[in-house]
Amino acid sequence: MPVPLNINDIDKLPKLNLPEYSFKFREDSFGCAEIYDQFRKRYIKLTPEEWVRQNFAVYLTKYLEYPQSRLKLEKTVKIGNSQKRCDIVYFDKNLGPEIIVECKSADIVIKRSPFAQIAMYNSLLKVKYLIVTNGLTHYIMQIDYLNNKFEILNYIPAYK
């Protein structure tokens, strides 16, 4: 389980390859930092991965204009006998899943593991776009189920 940051470490959070946004922070009774999650409407323990998740979710809604009401953070999915959590899932206007985002801490170099993880989620959800990010590097894949192939994109599609 990721270790929450100390409240004094907020100023040491990495600058991500995303537009800057002003978040609300507070300190819990143990001196750990919490960030206000506007999607879940509550404070969440601030970990390096949560920092990326919050920034990316804000990027999708504030800058790419995806409706906030259709974005779910840490969406639980049942795969086999276990329950997993997708970092971010965006649902289309018919409430079908359209995008899965897998977030890693900025200090994690993205290799095979996150792609295997997001592929496992997608085996159930069957989305159009898969995104893996550490906040610095973003990998975007568009899935074409009809032709059984995918395309690597160099941009994140804006909401239409």
Number of C-alpha atoms within 10 A of each C-alpha: 4 11 11 17 19 17 17 11 10 15 7 8 13 15 12 16 16 16 12 11 11 6 13 11 17 16 17 14 7 8 13 18 22 23 20 17 20 14 15 12 8 10 17 17 22 24 21 21 22 21 23 27 25 22 20 23 25 23 17 19 17 14 14 15 13 21 15 16 10 16 22 18 18 16 14 14 14 11 12 8 6 7 9 16 14 19 23 21 25 25 20 16 10 7 9 14 19 17 22 27 24 26 27 22 20 21 12 14 12 18 8 8 9 16 16 11 14 19 15 13 22 18 10 12 16 17 22 16 23 25 21 21 23 24 23 17 14 19 18 19 18 18 17 13 11 6 7 7 9 14 11 13 14 10 10 16 13 11 12 6
